[in-house]
Amino acid sequence: MAKRLLVVDDRPEMGAIVERVAKSIGYEVKVTTHANEFMEIFDSFDPTVVVLDIVMPDIDGIELVRWLFQRGCTAKVFVTTAFNPHYAEMAEALGTAEGLDVSHIKKPYRTAELREALS
């Protein structure tokens, strides 16, 4: 089964870290810094895993979690934030309540933890 990862983070360096780790364990990866572009890519790319930042300027991650639920998303979803961890916990709880497979990963990323989460 192909492993496809779609990442959205408004900080390009954060997306690049996730991309590097994911590619090292066999993922095809697409990274964007804009939530709207994430939504455009989602259907055609059909990711098996999604990593999304909670705090972004255009659309926040909680809105994206709701959007993923409305799309019938079956991908594993990881929510991340470098800010208050309660944001990620809230998004995780919301997604789980709506039937999504959601977990959160803390920033700054630790390569070993990121690799383990994606494996």
Protein Blocks (a to p, Z undefined) as FASTA:
>chain_A
ZZddddddfblklmmmmmmmmmmnopacdddfbfklmmmmmmmnopabdcddfbdfkbcf
klmmmmmmmnopabdcddddfbdfklmmmmmmmmmmnopacddddddddfklmmmmmZZ
